Amino acid sequence: MCNLYILLCRDNSLYTGVAKDIEERLEVHNSGKGSKYVNSRKPFKLIYTECFESWSEALKREIEIKKWSREEKINRLKLNIGNLRNTPHIVRK
Protein backbone atom coordinates (compact mmCIF):
# COMPACT_ATOMS: atom_id res chain seq x y z
CA MET A 1 0.00 0.00 0.00
CA CYS A 2 1.21 3.53 -0.82
CA ASN A 3 0.11 6.91 0.46
CA LEU A 4 -0.10 10.39 -0.94
CA TYR A 5 0.26 13.10 1.68
CA ILE A 6 0.11 16.88 1.90
CA LEU A 7 1.97 18.91 4.49
CA LEU A 8 1.23 22.45 5.59
CA CYS A 9 4.61 24.12 6.10
CA ARG A 10 5.63 26.98 8.40
CA ASP A 11 5.41 29.51 5.57
CA ASN A 12 1.85 28.31 4.86
CA SER A 13 2.93 26.53 1.66
CA LEU A 14 1.69 23.05 0.76
CA TYR A 15 4.03 20.14 0.07
CA THR A 16 2.71 17.03 -1.71
CA GLY A 17 4.56 13.73 -1.55
CA VAL A 18 4.21 9.94 -1.72
CA ALA A 19 5.38 7.36 0.81
CA LYS A 20 4.87 3.71 1.67
CA ASP A 21 4.98 4.52 5.39
CA ILE A 22 3.79 8.04 6.24
CA GLU A 23 4.98 7.99 9.85
CA GLU A 24 8.47 6.94 8.75
CA ARG A 25 8.50 9.59 6.02
CA LEU A 26 7.48 12.32 8.48
CA GLU A 27 10.35 11.25 10.75
CA VAL A 28 12.74 11.54 7.79
CA HIS A 29 11.39 15.02 6.96
CA ASN A 30 11.66 16.02 10.61
CA SER A 31 15.24 14.77 10.89
CA GLY A 32 16.29 17.07 8.04
CA LYS A 33 17.11 14.15 5.73
CA GLY A 34 13.91 14.47 3.68
CA SER A 35 13.31 17.05 1.00
CA LYS A 36 15.22 20.32 1.13
CA TYR A 37 11.90 22.11 0.58
CA VAL A 38 10.32 20.77 3.77
CA ASN A 39 13.56 21.00 5.75
CA SER A 40 13.75 24.73 5.11
CA ARG A 41 10.09 25.23 6.09
CA LYS A 42 9.79 23.36 9.40
CA PRO A 43 7.72 23.01 11.45
CA PHE A 44 5.05 21.33 9.36
CA LYS A 45 1.72 19.58 9.86
CA LEU A 46 0.23 16.61 8.03
CA ILE A 47 -3.15 17.81 6.71
CA TYR A 48 -4.19 15.26 4.08
CA THR A 49 -3.64 11.64 3.04
CA GLU A 50 -4.95 9.23 0.39
CA CYS A 51 -4.21 5.49 0.24
CA PHE A 52 -3.52 3.53 -2.96
CA GLU A 53 -2.97 -0.12 -3.77
CA SER A 54 0.13 0.58 -5.85
CA TRP A 55 3.05 3.00 -6.00
CA SER A 56 2.12 3.77 -9.61
CA GLU A 57 -1.39 4.89 -8.66
CA ALA A 58 -0.04 7.11 -5.88
CA LEU A 59 2.51 8.72 -8.21
CA LYS A 60 -0.15 9.41 -10.84
CA ARG A 61 -2.30 11.11 -8.23
CA GLU A 62 0.68 13.11 -6.94
CA ILE A 63 1.40 14.37 -10.47
CA GLU A 64 -2.25 15.31 -10.91
CA ILE A 65 -2.41 17.24 -7.62
CA LYS A 66 0.92 19.00 -8.17
CA LYS A 67 -0.51 20.54 -11.34
CA TRP A 68 -3.25 22.26 -9.34
CA SER A 69 -2.93 25.74 -7.88
CA ARG A 70 -2.92 26.19 -4.11
CA GLU A 71 -6.57 27.29 -4.22
CA GLU A 72 -7.54 24.25 -6.29
CA LYS A 73 -5.86 21.96 -3.76
CA ILE A 74 -7.67 23.60 -0.86
CA ASN A 75 -11.07 23.55 -2.59
CA ARG A 76 -10.95 20.19 -4.39
CA LEU A 77 -9.53 18.29 -1.42
CA LYS A 78 -11.43 20.35 1.18
CA LEU A 79 -8.20 21.02 3.05
CA ASN A 80 -8.47 22.56 6.49
CA ILE A 81 -5.80 25.24 6.43
CA GLY A 82 -5.66 26.62 9.93
CA ASN A 83 -3.06 28.49 11.89
CA LEU A 84 0.11 26.38 12.00
CA ARG A 85 1.02 27.85 15.36
CA ASN A 86 -0.88 26.48 18.36
CA THR A 87 -1.69 23.24 16.53
CA PRO A 88 -1.25 20.06 18.60
CA HIS A 89 -0.49 17.83 15.57
CA ILE A 90 2.57 19.83 14.59
CA VAL A 91 5.83 18.04 13.92
CA ARG A 92 8.75 20.02 15.31
CA LYS A 93 12.51 19.64 15.34
C-alpha positions in Angstrom: 0.0 0.0 0.0 1.2 3.5 -0.8 0.1 6.9 0.5 -0.1 10.4 -0.9 0.3 13.1 1.7 0.1 16.9 1.9 2.0 18.9 4.5 1.2 22.5 5.6 4.6 24.1 6.1 5.6 27.0 8.4 5.4 29.5 5.6 1.8 28.3 4.9 2.9 26.5 1.7 1.7 23.1 0.8 4.0 20.1 0.1 2.7 17.0 -1.7 4.6 13.7 -1.5 4.2 9.9 -1.7 5.4 7.4 0.8 4.9 3.7 1.7 5.0 4.5 5.4 3.8 8.0 6.2 5.0 8.0 9.9 8.5 6.9 8.8 8.5 9.6 6.0 7.5 12.3 8.5 10.4 11.3 10.7 12.7 11.5 7.8 11.4 15.0 7.0 11.7 16.0 10.6 15.2 14.8 10.9 16.3 17.1 8.0 17.1 14.2 5.7 13.9 14.5 3.7 13.3 17.0 1.0 15.2 20.3 1.1 11.9 22.1 0.6 10.3 20.8 3.8 13.6 21.0 5.7 13.8 24.7 5.1 10.1 25.2 6.1 9.8 23.4 9.4 7.7 23.0 11.4 5.1 21.3 9.4 1.7 19.6 9.9 0.2 16.6 8.0 -3.1 17.8 6.7 -4.2 15.3 4.1 -3.6 11.6 3.0 -4.9 9.2 0.4 -4.2 5.5 0.2 -3.5 3.5 -3.0 -3.0 -0.1 -3.8 0.1 0.6 -5.9 3.1 3.0 -6.0 2.1 3.8 -9.6 -1.4 4.9 -8.7 0.0 7.1 -5.9 2.5 8.7 -8.2 -0.1 9.4 -10.8 -2.3 11.1 -8.2 0.7 13.1 -6.9 1.4 14.4 -10.5 -2.3 15.3 -10.9 -2.4 17.2 -7.6 0.9 19.0 -8.2 -0.5 20.5 -11.3 -3.2 22.3 -9.3 -2.9 25.7 -7.9 -2.9 26.2 -4.1 -6.6 27.3 -4.2 -7.5 24.2 -6.3 -5.9 22.0 -3.8 -7.7 23.6 -0.9 -11.1 23.6 -2.6 -10.9 20.2 -4.4 -9.5 18.3 -1.4 -11.4 20.3 1.2 -8.2 21.0 3.1 -8.5 22.6 6.5 -5.8 25.2 6.4 -5.7 26.6 9.9 -3.1 28.5 11.9 0.1 26.4 12.0 1.0 27.9 15.4 -0.9 26.5 18.4 -1.7 23.2 16.5 -1.2 20.1 18.6 -0.5 17.8 15.6 2.6 19.8 14.6 5.8 18.0 13.9 8.8 20.0 15.3 12.5 19.6 15.3 
